[in-house]
Amino acid sequence: MSEQTAQNGNDPIIICRDVHKWYGQFHVLRGIDMDVRKGEVVVIFGPSGSGKSTFIRTINRLEEHQRGQIIVDGIELT
């Protein structure tokens, strides 16, 4: 990442690509893609049981995702 790009905040600080999560046979996250850049405000909404909290918990490593890629500040979460 170039210094100018980092200063402009153009590069995402959170990158999610094709994120999947299962609880047994229940597929709760299906191919989620998301980029969040510094200074952005993101709203995740949906009905009860749609996977909102599970998705956030995978980003902050309270839950493991089974497939896909999550990168936070350049560090891939596995």
C-alpha positions in Angstrom: 0.0 0.0 0.0 1.4 3.4 -0.9 1.7 6.1 1.7 -0.6 8.3 -0.3 -3.3 5.6 -0.6 -3.1 5.0 3.1 -3.4 8.7 3.8 -6.4 9.0 1.5 -8.1 6.1 3.3 -9.0 4.4 -0.1 -7.9 1.0 1.0 -10.4 -1.0 3.0 -9.5 -1.7 6.6 -11.9 -4.7 6.7 -12.3 -7.0 3.8 -14.7 -9.9 3.7 -14.8 -12.2 0.7 -17.1 -15.2 0.2 -17.6 -15.7 4.0 -19.6 -18.8 5.0 -20.6 -20.1 8.4 -22.6 -23.2 9.3 -24.1 -24.4 12.5 -24.4 -28.1 11.8 -26.5 -28.3 8.7 -27.8 -24.7 9.1 -26.0 -22.5 6.6 -26.2 -19.0 8.3 -23.7 -17.0 6.3 -23.7 -17.6 2.5 -20.9 -15.9 0.5 -20.8 -12.5 2.3 -18.6 -9.9 0.6 -18.0 -6.5 2.3 -15.3 -3.8 2.3 -15.1 -1.1 5.0 -12.9 1.9 4.6 -11.5 4.1 7.4 -14.2 6.6 8.4 -17.1 4.7 6.9 -20.2 3.9 8.9 -21.8 0.5 8.0 -25.2 -0.6 9.0 -26.1 -4.3 8.9 -29.8 -5.0 9.2 -32.2 -7.8 8.7 -34.8 -9.9 10.5 -34.2 -11.8 13.6 -32.1 -14.9 13.0 -30.7 -13.7 9.6 -27.0 -13.9 10.7 -26.2 -10.2 11.5 -24.6 -10.9 14.9 -22.9 -14.1 13.6 -21.3 -12.1 10.8 -20.0 -9.4 13.3 -18.8 -12.2 15.6 -16.8 -13.7 12.7 -15.1 -10.4 12.0 -14.1 -9.9 15.7 -13.0 -13.5 16.0 -15.6 -14.6 18.6 -16.8 -17.1 16.0 -14.9 -19.0 13.3 -16.0 -18.9 9.7 -15.7 -22.1 7.7 -15.0 -20.7 4.3 -13.9 -17.4 2.8 -11.5 -14.7 3.7 -11.6 -12.0 6.4 -8.8 -9.4 6.5 -8.6 -6.7 9.2 -5.9 -4.1 9.0 -4.0 -6.3 6.6 -4.1 -9.4 8.8 -6.0 -12.4 7.5 -8.2 -14.0 10.2 -8.1 -17.8 10.0 
